[in-house]
Amino acid sequence: MFKSNLLSYVVLALTLTLLVSACSTENQDDNEVASVAIQWGSYTTTFNESKVNLNHKSLLGQLFAIESSNAAVSNLTACFKRLRFKKLMEDEVDPANSEDNVDFDLGEVSIDNNGTFLGNVSVPVDTYRRVEFDLESDCASGHSLQLTNSNGSFDSQDRITIRFEGTLEITGDGTLNLNVQQILDALNDFNTPGDSQALKNEAESIAGVL
């Protein structure tokens, strides 16, 4: 009888140990983070002819296309303040758990059309639907965004949120290469001098791609 009880206690102890170990492993997975290298991808400032109505290749349409092709971004400088990852499955009970703000106070960065490495951040392993950058005007220049294209030079002092949308699954350390081409396409033809809000609106009008 004593041996039978002892065996039962041993089995129970082993079972509890396995359960605790499994819960501990599960909690570790829930809290797992990855080191992600953030890279703004390369882009071109070649004019996209599909944006122009050529009226069946009329002479006027062709001349308009040639003139517009000159309006390309030649310089872009951003003042990075923070980075935000928005989860695919939002936490309806606690919305604060639906996104992770990352301190990303890089200061002013000149964006290179060949690609720009911004830095490494620690991000919880999860699936995300959007990545956002906040640009603010607390850099030395006093501008959140500075832009030069063939129409002139423009800047904004407003907080600007640059967003990238899609589905991003972070499972471990790696590189996040963000597709900025659509954003640059929107900035190519910008031509509203002296209007900080207008540049903010243009930069926020379209999302990049994850």
Accessible surface in RSA format (square Angstrom, percent):
REM  Atomic radii and reference values for relative SASA: ProtOr
REM  Chains: A
REM  Algorithm: Lee & Richards
REM  Probe-radius: 1.40
REM  Slices: 20
REM RES _ NUM      All-atoms   Total-Side   Main-Chain    Non-polar    All polar
REM                ABS   REL    ABS   REL    ABS   REL    ABS   REL    ABS   REL
RES MET A   1   185.13  95.9 138.54  91.7  46.59 110.9 116.66  99.2  68.46  90.7
RES PHE A   2   156.46  78.3 150.18  93.0   6.28  16.3 152.56  92.5   3.90  11.2
RES LYS A   3   171.70  83.8 166.31 102.0   5.39  12.8 109.64  98.7  62.06  66.1
RES SER A   4    66.92  56.6  57.99  77.4   8.93  20.6  29.99  63.9  36.94  51.7
RES ASN A   5    64.17  44.2  63.11  61.0   1.06   2.5   9.93  23.9  54.24  52.4
RES LEU A   6    94.12  52.4  92.12  65.9   2.00   5.0  93.41  65.6   0.71   1.9
RES LEU A   7   116.95  65.1 114.33  81.8   2.63   6.6 116.58  81.9   0.37   1.0
RES SER A   8    64.80  54.8  55.28  73.8   9.52  21.9  33.70  71.8  31.10  43.6
RES TYR A   9   147.00  68.6 143.05  81.4   3.95  10.3  97.43  73.2  49.57  61.1
RES VAL A  10    70.38  46.3  67.34  61.0   3.04   7.3  70.32  61.1   0.06   0.2
RES VAL A  11    82.47  54.3  81.64  73.9   0.83   2.0  82.38  71.6   0.09   0.2
RES LEU A  12    99.59  55.5  96.70  69.2   2.89   7.3  99.40  69.8   0.19   0.5
RES ALA A  13    54.97  50.5  48.69  75.1   6.27  14.3  53.53  75.4   1.44   3.8
RES LEU A  14   109.61  61.0 109.27  78.2   0.34   0.9 109.42  76.8   0.19   0.5
RES THR A  15    61.72  43.9  60.55  61.4   1.16   2.8  44.15  59.3  17.57  26.6
RES LEU A  16    95.83  53.4  95.68  68.5   0.15   0.4  95.80  67.3   0.03   0.1
RES THR A  17    86.06  61.2  79.77  80.9   6.28  15.0  61.23  82.2  24.82  37.5
RES LEU A  18   127.05  70.8 123.10  88.1   3.95   9.9 123.39  86.7   3.65   9.8
RES LEU A  19   102.90  57.3 102.42  73.3   0.48   1.2 102.82  72.2   0.08   0.2
RES VAL A  20   102.94  67.7  99.93  90.5   3.01   7.2 102.43  89.0   0.50   1.4
RES SER A  21    59.75  50.5  52.88  70.6   6.86  15.8  24.65  52.5  35.10  49.2
RES ALA A  22    58.99  54.2  47.29  73.0  11.70  26.6  54.51  76.8   4.48  11.9
RES CYS A  23    71.78  54.3  70.09  78.2   1.68   4.0  20.70  52.5  51.07  55.1
RES SER A  24    50.73  42.9  44.91  59.9   5.82  13.4  24.94  53.1  25.79  36.1
RES THR A  25    71.17  50.6  70.83  71.8   0.34   0.8  49.41  66.4  21.76  32.9
RES GLU A  26   107.79  61.9 104.24  78.9   3.54   8.4  31.84  61.6  75.95  62.0
RES ASN A  27    84.93  58.6  84.44  81.6   0.49   1.2  18.58  44.7  66.35  64.1
RES GLN A  28   119.27  66.7 109.08  79.7  10.19  24.3  40.95  87.2  78.33  59.4
RES ASP A  29    83.57  58.5  74.06  73.7   9.51  22.5  23.74  55.9  59.83  59.7
RES ASP A  30   101.02  70.8  72.17  71.8  28.85  68.2  28.46  67.0  72.56  72.4
RES ASN A  31   113.56  78.3  93.06  89.9  20.51  49.4  32.11  77.3  81.45  78.7
RES GLU A  32    78.51  45.1  71.38  54.0   7.13  17.0  26.94  52.1  51.58  42.1
RES VAL A  33    87.96  57.9  69.52  62.9  18.44  44.4  69.52  60.4  18.44  50.0
RES ALA A  34     2.05   1.9   0.33   0.5   1.72   3.9   2.05   2.9   0.00   0.0
RES SER A  35    48.54  41.0  43.07  57.5   5.47  12.6  27.28  58.1  21.26  29.8
RES VAL A  36     6.70   4.4   6.70   6.1   0.00   0.0   6.70   5.8   0.00   0.0
RES ALA A  37    15.73  14.5  15.71  24.2   0.02   0.0  15.71  22.1   0.02   0.1
RES ILE A  38     0.00   0.0   0.00   0.0   0.00   0.0   0.00   0.0   0.00   0.0
RES GLN A  39    44.97  25.1  44.97  32.9   0.00   0.0   8.11  17.3  36.86  28.0
RES TRP A  40     6.81   2.7   6.77   3.3   0.04   0.1   6.77   3.6   0.04   0.1
RES GLY A  41     5.02   6.2   0.00   N/A   5.02   6.2   4.75  13.0   0.26   0.6
RES SER A  42    73.30  61.9  55.35  73.9  17.96  41.4  18.06  38.5  55.24  77.4
RES TYR A  43    16.20   7.6   8.08   4.6   8.12  21.1   4.91   3.7  11.29  13.9
RES THR A  44    82.73  58.8  79.47  80.6   3.25   7.8  67.44  90.6  15.29  23.1
RES THR A  45    33.52  23.8  27.26  27.6   6.26  14.9   3.32   4.5  30.20  45.7
RES THR A  46   105.58  75.1  89.92  91.2  15.66  37.3  69.33  93.1  36.24  54.8
RES PHE A  47    29.64  14.8  14.22   8.8  15.42  40.1  15.36   9.3  14.28  40.9
RES ASN A  48    63.30  43.6  55.69  53.8   7.60  18.3  16.03  38.6  47.26  45.7
RES GLU A  49    84.55  48.5  79.66  60.3   4.90  11.7  28.66  55.4  55.89  45.6
RES SER A  50    97.67  82.5  56.36  75.2  41.31  95.2  57.40 122.2  40.27  56.4
RES LYS A  51   108.55  53.0  68.99  42.3  39.56  94.2  66.56  59.9  41.99  44.7
RES VAL A  52    17.30  11.4   4.49   4.1  12.81  30.9   7.44   6.5   9.86  26.8
RES ASN A  53   117.17  80.8  95.96  92.7  21.21  51.1  40.93  98.5  76.23  73.7
RES LEU A  54    22.90  12.8  18.63  13.3   4.27  10.7  18.63  13.1   4.27  11.5
RES ASN A  55    74.42  51.3  62.97  60.9  11.45  27.6  20.71  49.8  53.71  51.9
RES HIS A  56   188.53 103.0 152.79 106.2  35.74  91.4 110.67 114.1  77.86  90.6
RES LYS A  57   121.98  59.5 112.46  69.0   9.52  22.7  87.80  79.0  34.18  36.4
RES SER A  58    40.15  33.9  29.50  39.4  10.64  24.5  39.34  83.8   0.81   1.1
RES LEU A  59   131.25  73.1 123.03  88.0   8.22  20.7 123.56  86.8   7.68  20.7
RES LEU A  60   133.13  74.1 128.97  92.3   4.17  10.5 130.48  91.6   2.65   7.1
RES GLY A  61     2.83   3.5   0.00   N/A   2.83   3.5   2.83   7.8   0.00   0.0
RES GLN A  62    79.95  44.7  77.41  56.6   2.54   6.0  19.54  41.6  60.41  45.8
RES LEU A  63    96.57  53.8  92.57  66.2   4.00  10.0  92.83  65.2   3.74  10.1
RES PHE A  64   108.09  54.1 104.62  64.8   3.47   9.0 107.69  65.3   0.40   1.2
RES ALA A  65    13.94  12.8  12.65  19.5   1.30   3.0  12.92  18.2   1.03   2.7
RES ILE A  66   111.50  63.5 108.75  81.0   2.75   6.6 111.47  80.3   0.04   0.1
RES GLU A  67   125.07  71.8 116.85  88.4   8.22  19.6  43.43  84.0  81.64  66.7
RES SER A  68    18.58  15.7  13.02  17.4   5.56  12.8   9.69  20.6   8.89  12.5
RES SER A  69    49.38  41.7  35.91  47.9  13.47  31.0  23.50  50.0  25.88  36.3
RES ASN A  70    95.80  66.1  87.30  84.4   8.50  20.5  26.53  63.8  69.27  67.0
RES ALA A  71    13.04  12.0  10.20  15.7   2.83   6.4  10.39  14.6   2.65   7.0
RES ALA A  72    20.90  19.2  18.17  28.0   2.72   6.2  18.17  25.6   2.72   7.2
RES VAL A  73     9.75   6.4   0.48   0.4   9.27  22.3   0.48   0.4   9.27  25.1
RES SER A  74    91.00  76.9  51.13  68.2  39.87  91.8  51.02 108.6  39.99  56.0
RES ASN A  75    66.84  46.1  61.84  59.8   5.00  12.0  19.99  48.1  46.86  45.3
RES LEU A  76     4.71   2.6   3.92   2.8   0.79   2.0   3.92   2.8   0.79   2.1
RES THR A  77    17.86  12.7  17.17  17.4   0.69   1.6   9.87  13.3   7.99  12.1
RES ALA A  78     1.30   1.2   0.88   1.4   0.42   1.0   1.30   1.8   0.00   0.0
RES CYS A  79     1.15   0.9   0.54   0.6   0.61   1.4   0.14   0.4   1.01   1.1
RES PHE A  80     0.22   0.1   0.01   0.0   0.21   0.6   0.01   0.0   0.21   0.6
RES LYS A  81    47.70  23.3  46.17  28.3   1.53   3.7  20.92  18.8  26.78  28.5
RES ARG A  82    61.79  25.9  61.70  31.5   0.09   0.2  14.92  20.4  46.87  28.4
RES LEU A  83     0.11   0.1   0.00   0.0   0.11   0.3   0.11   0.1   0.00   0.0
RES ARG A  84    32.66  13.7  32.66  16.6   0.00   0.0   4.15   5.7  28.50  17.3
RES PHE A  85     0.00   0.0   0.00   0.0   0.00   0.0   0.00   0.0   0.00   0.0
RES LYS A  86    42.53  20.7  42.53  26.1   0.00   0.0   3.99   3.6  38.54  41.1
RES LYS A  87    40.73  19.9  40.73  25.0   0.00   0.0   7.94   7.1  32.79  34.9
RES LEU A  88    78.31  43.6  65.41  46.8  12.90  32.4  65.41  45.9  12.90  34.7
RES MET A  89   157.39  81.5 143.85  95.2  13.55  32.3 120.71 102.6  36.68  48.6
RES GLU A  90    90.05  51.7  68.86  52.1  21.20  50.5  17.08  33.0  72.98  59.6
RES ASP A  91    50.47  35.4  41.47  41.3   8.99  21.3  18.34  43.2  32.13  32.0
RES GLU A  92   166.12  95.4 133.73 101.2  32.39  77.1  53.56 103.6 112.57  91.9
RES VAL A  93   145.11  95.5 116.68 105.6  28.43  68.5 122.90 106.8  22.21  60.3
RES ASP A  94    58.59  41.0  57.48  57.2   1.11   2.6  16.95  39.9  41.64  41.5
RES PRO A  95    95.48  69.6  89.77  81.8   5.71  20.8  90.51  74.7   4.97  30.9
RES ALA A  96    75.72  69.6  52.34  80.8  23.38  53.2  62.57  88.1  13.15  34.8
RES ASN A  97    73.95  51.0  67.82  65.5   6.13  14.8  15.28  36.8  58.67  56.7
RES SER A  98    10.95   9.3  10.26  13.7   0.69   1.6   9.57  20.4   1.38   1.9
RES GLU A  99    52.20  30.0  44.95  34.0   7.25  17.3   9.73  18.8  42.47  34.7
RES ASP A 100    37.12  26.0  33.55  33.4   3.57   8.4   8.78  20.7  28.34  28.3
RES ASN A 101    94.41  65.1  64.07  61.9  30.34  73.0  23.31  56.1  71.10  68.7
RES VAL A 102    24.32  16.0  20.67  18.7   3.65   8.8  24.32  21.1   0.00   0.0
RES ASP A 103   125.80  88.1  94.68  94.2  31.13  73.6  43.01 101.2  82.80  82.6
RES PHE A 104     7.73   3.9   5.80   3.6   1.93   5.0   7.73   4.7   0.00   0.0
RES ASP A 105    83.56  58.5  54.16  53.9  29.40  69.5  13.78  32.4  69.78  69.6
RES LEU A 106    67.39  37.5  36.67  26.2  30.72  77.2  40.83  28.7  26.55  71.5
RES GLY A 107    20.62  25.4   0.00   N/A  20.62  25.4  20.41  56.0   0.22   0.5
RES GLU A 108    68.59  39.4  37.22  28.2  31.37  74.7  14.68  28.4  53.91  44.0
RES VAL A 109    28.97  19.1  25.69  23.3   3.28   7.9  28.97  25.2   0.00   0.0
RES SER A 110    78.57  66.4  62.64  83.6  15.93  36.7  34.35  73.2  44.22  61.9
RES ILE A 111    12.37   7.0   0.24   0.2  12.12  29.2   0.37   0.3  12.00  32.6
RES ASP A 112    67.15  47.0  60.49  60.2   6.66  15.7  21.14  49.7  46.01  45.9
RES ASN A 113    75.05  51.8  70.47  68.1   4.57  11.0   8.35  20.1  66.69  64.5
RES ASN A 114   121.43  83.7  96.71  93.5  24.72  59.5  25.19  60.6  96.24  93.0
RES GLY A 115    16.53  20.4   0.00   N/A  16.53  20.4   1.16   3.2  15.37  34.4
RES THR A 116    13.46   9.6  10.62  10.8   2.84   6.8  13.41  18.0   0.05   0.1
RES PHE A 117   118.82  59.4  95.18  59.0  23.63  61.5  95.18  57.7  23.63  67.6
RES LEU A 118    12.75   7.1   0.15   0.1  12.60  31.7   2.12   1.5  10.63  28.6
RES GLY A 119    14.63  18.0   0.00   N/A  14.63  18.0  14.63  40.1   0.00   0.0
RES ASN A 120    91.90  63.4  63.01  60.9  28.89  69.6  23.37  56.2  68.53  66.2
RES VAL A 121    10.83   7.1   3.47   3.1   7.36  17.7  10.83   9.4   0.00   0.0
RES SER A 122    76.13  64.3  60.01  80.1  16.11  37.1  24.98  53.2  51.15  71.7
RES VAL A 123     0.13   0.1   0.13   0.1   0.00   0.0   0.13   0.1   0.00   0.0
RES PRO A 124    36.02  26.3  36.02  32.8   0.00   0.0  36.02  29.7   0.00   0.0
RES VAL A 125    42.67  28.1  27.16  24.6  15.51  37.4  27.16  23.6  15.51  42.1
RES ASP A 126    56.32  39.4  45.98  45.8  10.34  24.4  12.06  28.4  44.25  44.1
RES THR A 127    34.56  24.6  33.99  34.5   0.58   1.4  14.49  19.5  20.07  30.3
RES TYR A 128     0.00   0.0   0.00   0.0   0.00   0.0   0.00   0.0   0.00   0.0
RES ARG A 129    65.04  27.3  61.16  31.2   3.88   9.2  28.86  39.4  36.19  21.9
RES ARG A 130    56.76  23.8  56.76  28.9   0.00   0.0   0.27   0.4  56.48  34.2
RES VAL A 131     0.02   0.0   0.02   0.0   0.00   0.0   0.02   0.0   0.00   0.0
RES GLU A 132    11.45   6.6  11.02   8.3   0.43   1.0   0.00   0.0  11.45   9.3
RES PHE A 133     0.00   0.0   0.00   0.0   0.00   0.0   0.00   0.0   0.00   0.0
RES ASP A 134     5.31   3.7   4.96   4.9   0.35   0.8   0.03   0.1   5.28   5.3
RES LEU A 135     0.54   0.3   0.54   0.4   0.00   0.0   0.54   0.4   0.00   0.0
RES GLU A 136    27.06  15.5  26.77  20.3   0.29   0.7   6.38  12.3  20.68  16.9
RES SER A 137    41.85  35.4  30.60  40.8  11.25  25.9   1.60   3.4  40.26  56.4
RES ASP A 138    87.66  61.4  50.18  49.9  37.48  88.6  45.20 106.4  42.45  42.3
RES CYS A 139    20.82  15.7   5.21   5.8  15.61  36.7   9.14  23.1  11.68  12.6
RES ALA A 140   114.43 105.2  63.99  98.8  50.44 114.7  78.23 110.2  36.19  95.9
RES SER A 141    45.97  38.8  16.14  21.5  29.84  68.7  28.31  60.3  17.66  24.7
RES GLY A 142    28.80  35.5   0.00   N/A  28.80  35.5  23.90  65.6   4.91  11.0
RES HIS A 143    41.83  22.9  40.72  28.3   1.11   2.8  20.84  21.5  21.00  24.4
RES SER A 144     0.27   0.2   0.00   0.0   0.27   0.6   0.23   0.5   0.04   0.1
RES LEU A 145     5.69   3.2   5.41   3.9   0.28   0.7   5.69   4.0   0.00   0.0
RES GLN A 146    46.48  26.0  46.48  34.0   0.00   0.0   8.96  19.1  37.52  28.5
RES LEU A 147     1.37   0.8   0.00   0.0   1.37   3.4   0.00   0.0   1.37   3.7
RES THR A 148    38.62  27.5  38.62  39.2   0.00   0.0  26.89  36.1  11.72  17.7
RES ASN A 149     6.42   4.4   0.00   0.0   6.42  15.5   0.72   1.7   5.70   5.5
RES SER A 150    74.47  62.9  33.04  44.1  41.43  95.4  25.43  54.1  49.04  68.7
RES ASN A 151    60.11  41.5  29.21  28.2  30.90  74.4   6.92  16.7  53.19  51.4
RES GLY A 152    30.04  37.0   0.00   N/A  30.04  37.0  29.60  81.2   0.44   1.0
RES SER A 153    86.31  72.9  58.74  78.4  27.57  63.5  37.83  80.6  48.49  67.9
RES PHE A 154    13.67   6.8   5.57   3.5   8.10  21.1  10.49   6.4   3.17   9.1
RES ASP A 155    57.49  40.3  48.60  48.4   8.89  21.0   1.85   4.4  55.64  55.5
RES SER A 156     0.00   0.0   0.00   0.0   0.00   0.0   0.00   0.0   0.00   0.0
RES GLN A 157    83.23  46.5  71.61  52.3  11.63  27.7  43.51  92.6  39.72  30.1
RES ASP A 158    45.31  31.7  41.31  41.1   4.01   9.5   7.61  17.9  37.70  37.6
RES ARG A 159   133.68  56.1 124.27  63.3   9.42  22.4  38.62  52.8  95.06  57.6
RES ILE A 160     0.00   0.0   0.00   0.0   0.00   0.0   0.00   0.0   0.00   0.0
RES THR A 161    34.01  24.2  32.37  32.8   1.65   3.9  18.05  24.2  15.97  24.1
RES ILE A 162     4.87   2.8   4.61   3.4   0.26   0.6   4.87   3.5   0.00   0.0
RES ARG A 163    63.13  26.5  61.82  31.5   1.31   3.1  13.41  18.3  49.71  30.1
RES PHE A 164     0.00   0.0   0.00   0.0   0.00   0.0   0.00   0.0   0.00   0.0
RES GLU A 165    65.32  37.5  59.56  45.1   5.76  13.7  20.91  40.5  44.41  36.3
RES GLY A 166    36.86  45.5   0.00   N/A  36.86  45.5  28.90  79.3   7.96  17.8
RES THR A 167    98.09  69.8  68.30  69.2  29.78  71.0  41.12  55.2  56.96  86.1
RES LEU A 168    27.30  15.2  25.88  18.5   1.43   3.6  27.30  19.2   0.00   0.0
RES GLU A 169   119.27  68.5  95.46  72.2  23.80  56.7  20.21  39.1  99.06  80.9
RES ILE A 170    10.21   5.8   6.50   4.8   3.72   9.0   9.55   6.9   0.67   1.8
RES THR A 171    95.36  67.8  76.12  77.2  19.25  45.9  44.47  59.7  50.90  76.9
RES GLY A 172    31.07  38.3   0.00   N/A  31.07  38.3  22.59  62.0   8.48  19.0
RES ASP A 173   114.25  80.0  81.33  80.9  32.92  77.9  29.69  69.9  84.56  84.3
RES GLY A 174    39.33  48.5   0.00   N/A  39.33  48.5  35.04  96.2   4.29   9.6
RES THR A 175    98.09  69.8  62.95  63.8  35.13  83.7  36.50  49.0  61.59  93.1
RES LEU A 176    12.01   6.7  10.13   7.2   1.87   4.7  12.01   8.4   0.00   0.0
RES ASN A 177    93.01  64.1  75.43  72.9  17.57  42.3  24.56  59.1  68.45  66.2
RES LEU A 178     0.00   0.0   0.00   0.0   0.00   0.0   0.00   0.0   0.00   0.0
RES ASN A 179    70.77  48.8  64.86  62.7   5.91  14.2  19.12  46.0  51.65  49.9
RES VAL A 180     0.09   0.1   0.09   0.1   0.00   0.0   0.09   0.1   0.00   0.0
RES GLN A 181    46.49  26.0  46.49  34.0   0.00   0.0  36.17  77.0  10.32   7.8
RES GLN A 182    70.85  39.6  70.06  51.2   0.79   1.9  24.76  52.7  46.09  35.0
RES ILE A 183     4.16   2.4   4.16   3.1   0.00   0.0   4.16   3.0   0.00   0.0
RES LEU A 184     0.30   0.2   0.30   0.2   0.00   0.0   0.30   0.2   0.00   0.0
RES ASP A 185    30.46  21.3  29.96  29.8   0.50   1.2  11.20  26.4  19.26  19.2
RES ALA A 186    19.00  17.5   7.78  12.0  11.22  25.5  15.88  22.4   3.12   8.3
RES LEU A 187     2.58   1.4   2.58   1.8   0.00   0.0   2.58   1.8   0.00   0.0
RES ASN A 188     5.54   3.8   5.54   5.4   0.00   0.0   1.17   2.8   4.37   4.2
RES ASP A 189    56.37  39.5  43.05  42.8  13.32  31.5  31.49  74.1  24.89  24.8
RES PHE A 190    13.00   6.5   7.19   4.5   5.82  15.1  12.83   7.8   0.17   0.5
RES ASN A 191    89.66  61.8  67.15  64.9  22.51  54.2  11.65  28.0  78.01  75.4
RES THR A 192    56.00  39.8  53.81  54.6   2.19   5.2  31.43  42.2  24.58  37.2
RES PRO A 193    99.15  72.3  81.29  74.1  17.87  64.9  81.92  67.6  17.24 107.1
RES GLY A 194    91.50 112.8   0.00   N/A  91.50 112.8  45.51 124.9  45.99 103.0
RES ASP A 195    58.72  41.1  51.55  51.3   7.17  17.0  12.56  29.6  46.16  46.0
RES SER A 196    26.92  22.7  20.48  27.3   6.44  14.8  20.50  43.7   6.42   9.0
RES GLN A 197    87.49  48.9  85.88  62.8   1.61   3.8  45.50  96.9  41.99  31.8
RES ALA A 198    21.27  19.6  14.61  22.5   6.66  15.1  18.48  26.0   2.79   7.4
RES LEU A 199     0.46   0.3   0.46   0.3   0.00   0.0   0.46   0.3   0.00   0.0
RES LYS A 200    43.76  21.3  43.76  26.8   0.00   0.0  26.26  23.6  17.50  18.6
RES ASN A 201    78.44  54.1  71.21  68.8   7.23  17.4  27.36  65.9  51.08  49.4
RES GLU A 202    54.62  31.4  53.16  40.2   1.47   3.5   2.17   4.2  52.45  42.8
RES ALA A 203     1.18   1.1   0.13   0.2   1.05   2.4   0.37   0.5   0.81   2.1
RES GLU A 204    45.94  26.4  37.55  28.4   8.39  20.0  15.14  29.3  30.80  25.1
RES SER A 205    72.37  61.2  35.75  47.7  36.62  84.3  41.22  87.8  31.15  43.6
RES ILE A 206    62.40  35.5  59.50  44.3   2.90   7.0  61.23  44.1   1.16   3.2
RES ALA A 207    13.67  12.6   8.28  12.8   5.39  12.3   8.28  11.7   5.39  14.3
RES GLY A 208     2.23   2.8   0.00   N/A   2.23   2.8   0.00   0.0   2.23   5.0
RES VAL A 209    60.55  39.8  60.28  54.6   0.27   0.6  60.28  52.4   0.27   0.7
RES LEU A 210    43.40  24.2   0.49   0.4  42.91 107.9  17.86  12.5  25.55  68.8
END  Absolute sums over single chains surface
CHAIN  1 A    11969.9       9818.7       2151.2       6525.0       5444.9
END  Absolute sums over all chains
TOTAL         11969.9       9818.7       2151.2       6525.0       5444.9
